[in-house]
Amino acid sequence: MMLARPLARCRRQPVPLSGIRRVGCRRFSSATSANSGPHNPVASSSPPNVLAGLTSELDRIAPRFDIEASQVQIIRTPSQFYETLKTKILNARHRIFLSTLYIGKTEHDLISTIRQALLNQPELKVSFLTDALRGTRETPNPSCASLLAPLVTEFGPDRVEIRMYHTPNLTGIRKRYIPRRINEGWGLQHMKLYGVDDEIILSGANLSTDYFTNRQDRYHVFSSKEVTFYFGQIHDAVSSLSFRVQPRPDEPAGYKLEWPESNAAPSPLEEPKAFVSAAGARVHPLIQPATATTKQSELLPPTSSSSSSSSPSSKTTDTIIYPLSQFTPLLNPDTSTEKPGLATVLRHLASSALANSSWTFTAGYFNITPEFKNLLLASNPARGTVVTASPWANGFYGSKGVSGMLPPAYTLLARRFLESVIRAERQKHPADKSNHIELKEWRLGTVGQPGGWTYHAKGLWITLPESDSERQQGTTAVSEPSEPKGVAEEQTPKEQPPSGSGPSISLIGSSNYTKRSYTLDLEANVLIVTTNPQLKQRLGEEEAWLQEHARAVDLDEFTRTERRVSWRVRVAMWIVTALGGAL
């Protein structure tokens, strides 16, 4: 636990990440021991030097945490995610904070687990942050808000706090007339941060039965007091800009939303412009690299101090964590870090230094921004893969009304992306008829039918060219982790990359990398940069198992009758955009 260097100045200093140098102003370390040798000069084409150029830019964009690779655990399945979360909650001693889009209205088992934790530890405090539109949509019928409110009644507001964020983009006439089922298209609290004491799970998964059983996502556990404390500050900041849920057992809804006078801004429904102005002052300092005016005490947990920190040259690490946040609705001007951070990564990916890298980009709802699409298409990978949900694995498949149009809408967007891939590949490789970038659709059964799963994973993995050459040296057969019934009935050893190969860069979090992610929603992500062989291998295994139920598709796939997109869907997409919403 340390602040690696004084914050009064920003100057270049060598920090060993297996040879990486960095430029930056805000650096934390939760590394428990040095695990690499002294800094040695490396050739300009080596992986550490390639990563050094990237990290020196990222250090100017976002906060940075240096951790041990062993502090990152990757969870595979929804059921493992749920059991891990419940176990950590039951063992909590001081604090639990859960930021999510919503908690399922029938998640009584999860609430029972939280209640038991509160009974076990009288000093334990629990804070919930969800979205107000999604969390109250079913009112006056049972909802997320009515599910949580009794905890406040039982344990008191000093121990249990329930906050619900409301976007400043949906007010007045819009809020009055846009139906509840689709009003989420104007902005949401979309972060997924599950913090317990000194550990945090970052994911794209919400807290409901499908995310615990048959909706595939990603889940990383970070066992770092500093990282957890940081995201706890993010949680607290947005909570201070949100409505508070008060139990009202005598009312049909069972709760009431109120705007506390102690909040950091006026209500977004009454004074949206003043809300944004005050919100920016609250969140901006948290998401930026430290400056000369940043107070050291604001950047670390209360038990940490600069006096206990080591100098950068005396501490080594092989893994860096960059929190990347997108808070566009709260910031004017927009100083969010996710979009510029990811753009920086993709620009490096498109550079000659990273030619012949391998990458995988995934989003369950694939509608990547034009900027990111063009950067991916500008890359020259040995292999580039985009994974998205098949219409039959889309969470909106079979939905009634307008939301039922979403799967074909994403089909149209996927087809347009594949057409762009083919055009770009022909321009770069006119004599090569094969594509270096492919589109895969993930499907396991059909949504709504027995054994049917949905796909909700999102993220990025980049394997450097040198790691690809290691793969040619041989593979090792390993047994896969056990899976829940319905994923794989038979377990057989599969060929895996040799130890030490795999992605050096990975992005995980809540974002879908769409227009709405960068204009309307609140997002929280982590970018991992590592040279640790074991963590690279584990990231590679994650990248591989998420593609076990994915198959490559070509343009012929979209000519099939069941894949044709009706004019109604195209018109609906246009209307949503015209009204200021986004997919």
ZAMARGU-4260 file (C-alpha; in steps of 0.2 Angstrom, whole numbers, plus 5000, padded with zeros to 4 digits):
<rodrens>
0) 5000/5000/5000 | 5009/5015/4994 | 5009/5031/4984 | 5024/5028/4974 | 5030/5046/4972
5) 5026/5063/4978 | 5012/5072/4968 | 5019/5089/4968 | 5028/5087/4951 | 5025/5076/4936
10) 5042/5070/4929 | 5049/5055/4920 | 5056/5041/4931 | 5060/5023/4927 | 5047/5011/4935
15) 5051/4993/4931 | 5037/4984/4923 | 5049/4971/4917 | 5058/4985/4908 | 5044/4997/4906
20) 5046/5016/4908 | 5032/5027/4912 | 5027/5046/4913 | 5013/5050/4925 | 5008/5059/4940
25) 4996/5047/4950 | 5003/5030/4954 | 4998/5018/4968 | 5005/5001/4973 | 4997/4987/4982
30) 5011/4975/4977 | 5016/4964/4992 | 5033/4960/4985 | 5045/4963/4971 | 5044/4950/4958
35) 5055/4956/4944 | 5074/4960/4943 | 5082/4977/4941 | 5078/4988/4926 | 5088/4983/4911
40) 5088/4992/4894 | 5078/4983/4881 | 5077/4983/4862 | 5065/4995/4854 | 5055/4981/4847
45) 5053/4971/4863 | 5036/4969/4871 | 5041/4979/4887 | 5046/4994/4876 | 5030/4993/4865
50) 5020/4993/4882 | 5031/5008/4888 | 5025/5019/4874 | 5007/5014/4878 | 5008/5016/4897
55) 5017/5033/4896 | 5001/5040/4887 | 4989/5031/4898 | 4998/5039/4913 | 4992/5056/4907
60) 4974/5050/4905 | 4969/5040/4920 | 4974/5035/4938 | 4986/5021/4939 | 4988/5006/4951
65) 5003/4995/4952 | 4998/4978/4958 | 5004/4960/4958 | 4997/4948/4945 | 4992/4936/4959
70) 4979/4950/4965 | 4969/4947/4949 | 4957/4932/4949 | 4947/4928/4934 | 4930/4919/4936
75) 4923/4909/4922 | 4904/4906/4924 | 4888/4915/4930 | 4886/4902/4944 | 4904/4904/4950
80) 4902/4923/4950 | 4886/4922/4961 | 4894/4910/4973 | 4910/4920/4974 | 4900/4936/4977
85) 4889/4928/4991 | 4904/4921/5000 | 4913/4937/5000 | 4897/4946/5007 | 4895/4933/5021
90) 4913/4936/5026 | 4912/4955/5025 | 4917/4964/5041 | 4917/4983/5037 | 4909/4988/5021
95) 4899/4982/5006 | 4895/4993/4991 | 4886/4987/4976 | 4884/4998/4960 | 4873/4990/4947
100) 4860/4994/4934 | 4847/4984/4944 | 4845/4970/4956 | 4831/4958/4951 | 4815/4960/4960
105) 4814/4942/4965 | 4832/4940/4971 | 4827/4935/4989 | 4842/4924/4991 | 4854/4938/4988
110) 4845/4949/5000 | 4845/4935/5013 | 4863/4934/5011 | 4866/4952/5013 | 4854/4952/5028
115) 4864/4938/5036 | 4880/4947/5034 | 4873/4963/5043 | 4867/4951/5057 | 4884/4943/5058
120) 4894/4960/5059 | 4886/4974/5069 | 4898/4986/5062 | 4895/4981/5044 | 4888/4995/5032
125) 4880/4991/5015 | 4877/5004/5001 | 4867/5000/4985 | 4868/5011/4969 | 4856/5007/4955
130) 4848/5016/4941 | 4831/5025/4945 | 4823/5021/4929 | 4827/5003/4929 | 4825/5000/4947
135) 4808/5007/4948 | 4801/5002/4931 | 4788/4989/4938 | 4781/5001/4952 | 4768/4999/4960
140) 4771/4981/4957 | 4787/4973/4965 | 4803/4981/4960 | 4821/4983/4964 | 4817/4997/4975
145) 4803/4988/4985 | 4815/4973/4987 | 4829/4983/4995 | 4818/4995/5006 | 4815/4983/5020
150) 4833/4982/5024 | 4833/5000/5029 | 4818/4997/5040 | 4827/4983/5048 | 4844/4989/5050
155) 4842/5008/5049 | 4849/5021/5037 | 4865/5022/5046 | 4869/5004/5041 | 4860/5002/5024
160) 4859/5015/5011 | 4850/5014/4994 | 4853/5026/4981 | 4846/5027/4963 | 4854/5038/4950
165) 4842/5047/4937 | 4849/5054/4921 | 4848/5073/4918 | 4844/5069/4900 | 4826/5063/4903
170) 4816/5077/4910 | 4800/5087/4906 | 4790/5081/4891 | 4802/5067/4887 | 4800/5059/4904
175) 4781/5062/4904 | 4778/5053/4887 | 4792/5041/4883 | 4786/5024/4889 | 4795/5016/4904
180) 4800/5001/4893 | 4811/5011/4882 | 4815/5027/4892 | 4832/5018/4898 | 4838/5023/4880
185) 4841/5041/4887 | 4854/5036/4900 | 4857/5024/4914 | 4868/5021/4929 | 4877/5006/4920
190) 4892/5003/4932 | 4895/4986/4939 | 4906/4988/4955 | 4904/4974/4968 | 4916/4979/4983
195) 4918/4970/4999 | 4930/4976/5012 | 4947/4976/5002 | 4941/4967/4987 | 4931/4971/4972
200) 4923/4962/4957 | 4922/4972/4941 | 4910/4964/4928 | 4897/4968/4915 | 4884/4958/4924
205) 4870/4964/4934 | 4862/4956/4949 | 4848/4945/4944 | 4844/4927/4941 | 4849/4926/4923
210) 4866/4934/4927 | 4869/4920/4940 | 4863/4906/4929 | 4863/4907/4910 | 4869/4924/4904
215) 4888/4923/4900 | 4898/4938/4905 | 4915/4942/4912 | 4920/4944/4930 | 4937/4949/4938
220) 4941/4950/4956 | 4954/4963/4961 | 4961/4959/4979 | 4968/4976/4982 | 4964/4988/4996
225) 4969/5003/4985 | 4959/4998/4970 | 4944/4994/4980 | 4945/5011/4990 | 4946/5020/4973
230) 4931/5013/4966 | 4922/5015/4983 | 4925/5034/4980 | 4917/5033/4963 | 4902/5024/4971
235) 4901/5037/4984 | 4902/5051/4972 | 4888/5045/4961 | 4878/5040/4976 | 4879/5058/4982
240) 4871/5063/4965 | 4857/5051/4967 | 4840/5049/4974 | 4838/5040/4991 | 4826/5026/4993
245) 4816/5028/5009 | 4804/5013/5015 | 4786/5017/5015 | 4777/5001/5020 | 4760/5010/5020
250) 4761/5015/5002 | 4757/5004/4987 | 4775/5005/4980 | 4783/5001/4997 | 4795/5015/4995
255) 4798/5033/4991 | 4812/5042/4982 | 4818/5058/4990 | 4832/5070/4986 | 4842/5073/5002
260) 4848/5091/5005 | 4865/5084/5009 | 4867/5079/4991 | 4881/5087/4981 | 4870/5094/4968
265) 4851/5099/4965 | 4839/5087/4958 | 4842/5083/4940 | 4823/5083/4937 | 4821/5101/4944
270) 4838/5109/4939 | 4847/5098/4926 | 4859/5111/4921 | 4864/5115/4939 | 4865/5097/4942
275) 4878/5094/4929 | 4888/5109/4934 | 4889/5103/4952 | 4891/5084/4947 | 4906/5089/4937
280) 4914/5097/4952 | 4911/5081/4962 | 4917/5067/4950 | 4930/5076/4939 | 4945/5076/4952
285) 4942/5057/4955 | 4944/5051/4937 | 4959/5061/4932 | 4978/5058/4935 | 4984/5068/4950
290) 4990/5086/4948 | 5001/5097/4959 | 4985/5103/4967 | 4978/5085/4971 | 4979/5081/4990
295) 4988/5065/4994 | 4975/5060/5008 | 4961/5060/4995 | 4970/5047/4984 | 4973/5033/4996
300) 4963/5023/5010 | 4964/5031/5027 | 4977/5019/5033 | 4989/5023/5019 | 5001/5038/5019
305) 5015/5044/5008 | 5027/5041/5023 | 5025/5022/5020 | 5027/5023/5002 | 5042/5017/4993
310) 5051/5027/4979 | 5047/5021/4961 | 5064/5014/4959 | 5063/5003/4975 | 5047/4994/4970
315) 5045/4983/4955 | 5029/4976/4947 | 5023/4968/4932 | 5005/4972/4931 | 4996/4989/4930
320) 4978/4994/4932 | 4970/5009/4924 | 4952/5013/4930 | 4943/5020/4915 | 4927/5029/4918
325) 4914/5037/4907 | 4903/5050/4915 | 4898/5061/4900 | 4881/5065/4908 | 4889/5073/4923
330) 4903/5082/4915 | 4903/5098/4905 | 4916/5099/4897 | 4917/5080/4896 | 4933/5074/4905
335) 4929/5056/4905 | 4944/5044/4903 | 4936/5028/4895 | 4934/5034/4878 | 4951/5043/4877
340) 4960/5028/4886 | 4953/5015/4874 | 4956/5026/4859 | 4974/5027/4864 | 4975/5008/4865
345) 4967/5006/4848 | 4979/5019/4840 | 4994/5009/4847 | 4986/4993/4840 | 4984/5001/4823
350) 5002/5006/4823 | 5017/4997/4814 | 5024/4993/4831 | 5009/4981/4835 | 5007/4974/4817
355) 5005/4955/4818 | 4997/4956/4835 | 4982/4946/4839 | 4966/4954/4847 | 4949/4950/4852
360) 4935/4963/4854 | 4918/4958/4861 | 4901/4966/4866 | 4885/4957/4868 | 4876/4972/4860
365) 4888/4976/4846 | 4886/4994/4840 | 4904/5000/4841 | 4907/5019/4838 | 4914/5024/4821
370) 4930/5030/4828 | 4934/5013/4837 | 4928/5003/4822 | 4940/5013/4810 | 4954/5010/4822
375) 4951/4991/4823 | 4950/4990/4804 | 4966/5000/4803 | 4976/4987/4812 | 4986/4974/4804
380) 4984/4959/4815 | 4989/4941/4813 | 4972/4937/4819 | 4958/4949/4824 | 4941/4943/4831
385) 4925/4952/4835 | 4913/4942/4845 | 4895/4947/4848 | 4878/4939/4853 | 4868/4929/4840
390) 4850/4935/4839 | 4846/4919/4848 | 4858/4924/4862 | 4852/4942/4863 | 4844/4946/4880
395) 4830/4955/4871 | 4826/4940/4860 | 4807/4936/4861 | 4803/4952/4870 | 4786/4960/4867
400) 4784/4978/4859 | 4798/4989/4854 | 4812/4980/4863 | 4809/4964/4853 | 4816/4974/4838
405) 4833/4975/4846 | 4840/4958/4841 | 4836/4962/4822 | 4843/4979/4824 | 4860/4972/4831
410) 4859/4960/4816 | 4859/4975/4804 | 4873/4983/4813 | 4884/4967/4813 | 4881/4965/4794
415) 4886/4983/4791 | 4902/4980/4802 | 4906/4964/4792 | 4904/4974/4775 | 4916/4987/4782
420) 4929/4973/4787 | 4928/4966/4769 | 4931/4983/4761 | 4945/4987/4773 | 4954/4971/4770
425) 4953/4972/4751 | 4961/4989/4752 | 4975/4983/4763 | 4977/4966/4755 | 4971/4967/4737
430) 4979/4951/4732 | 4974/4941/4748 | 4956/4934/4747 | 4956/4929/4766 | 4951/4941/4780
435) 4963/4944/4794 | 4948/4950/4804 | 4933/4939/4807 | 4916/4941/4815 | 4909/4928/4826
440) 4892/4926/4834 | 4890/4917/4851 | 4875/4905/4853 | 4871/4892/4866 | 4854/4886/4863
445) 4840/4898/4861 | 4834/4912/4873 | 4818/4907/4882 | 4820/4888/4878 | 4827/4875/4890
450) 4846/4876/4890 | 4846/4892/4881 | 4859/4905/4886 | 4862/4924/4883 | 4878/4932/4879
455) 4883/4948/4888 | 4902/4949/4889 | 4911/4964/4883 | 4930/4968/4883 | 4946/4968/4873
460) 4962/4956/4873 | 4978/4961/4864 | 4992/4948/4862 | 5009/4956/4857 | 5018/4948/4841
465) 5031/4940/4852 | 5018/4931/4862 | 5011/4924/4845 | 5028/4917/4840 | 5028/4908/4857
470) 5012/4899/4852 | 5021/4891/4837 | 5033/4883/4849 | 5021/4870/4855 | 5005/4869/4866
475) 5001/4860/4882 | 4985/4850/4885 | 4976/4856/4901 | 4959/4851/4908 | 4946/4865/4908
480) 4938/4871/4924 | 4921/4863/4928 | 4906/4871/4920 | 4888/4872/4925 | 4876/4859/4918
485) 4871/4865/4901 | 4887/4872/4895 | 4897/4857/4892 | 4892/4839/4896 | 4909/4831/4893
490) 4926/4838/4899 | 4940/4834/4888 | 4958/4841/4888 | 4960/4855/4875 | 4975/4863/4867
495) 4980/4878/4877 | 4994/4891/4873 | 5011/4887/4881 | 5014/4895/4898 | 5018/4913/4897
500) 5009/4917/4881 | 4993/4927/4880 | 4986/4944/4881 | 4997/4958/4888 | 4982/4970/4887
505) 4964/4967/4892 | 4949/4979/4896 | 4935/4973/4907 | 4920/4983/4914 | 4902/4989/4910
510) 4904/4998/4894 | 4897/4992/4877 | 4908/5004/4868 | 4893/5012/4859 | 4887/5029/4856
515) 4876/5028/4871 | 4890/5022/4882 | 4900/5038/4877 | 4885/5051/4878 | 4871/5044/4890
520) 4877/5031/4902 | 4889/5030/4917 | 4902/5017/4914 | 4917/5010/4925 | 4930/4999/4917
525) 4948/4993/4921 | 4962/4992/4908 | 4975/4978/4913 | 4993/4980/4906 | 5004/4965/4911
530) 5020/4956/4907 | 5017/4942/4920 | 5017/4925/4911 | 5004/4917/4923 | 4991/4932/4921
535) 4994/4933/4902 | 4990/4914/4901 | 4974/4916/4912 | 4968/4930/4901 | 4972/4920/4886
540) 4961/4906/4893 | 4947/4918/4896 | 4948/4924/4878 | 4947/4906/4872 | 4933/4900/4883
545) 4922/4914/4878 | 4923/4909/4860 | 4919/4890/4863 | 4901/4893/4858 | 4905/4906/4844
550) 4906/4903/4826 | 4912/4914/4812 | 4899/4921/4800 | 4900/4929/4783 | 4889/4940/4772
555) 4879/4924/4766 | 4873/4922/4784 | 4864/4938/4783 | 4855/4934/4767 | 4845/4920/4776
560) 4827/4923/4777 | 4827/4923/4796 | 4841/4936/4797 | 4832/4949/4786 | 4829/4965/4794
565) 4811/4973/4792 | 4808/4991/4787 | 4799/4993/4804 | 4816/4990/4813 | 4825/5002/4802
570) 4812/5015/4806 | 4812/5012/4824 | 4831/5014/4825 | 4830/5031/4816 | 4816/5037/4828
575) 4826/5033/4843 | 4841/5042/4836 | 4830/5057/4831 | 4823/5058/4849 | 4841/5059/4857
580) 4842/5041/4862 | 4854/5027/4857 | 4856/5009/4856
</rodrens>
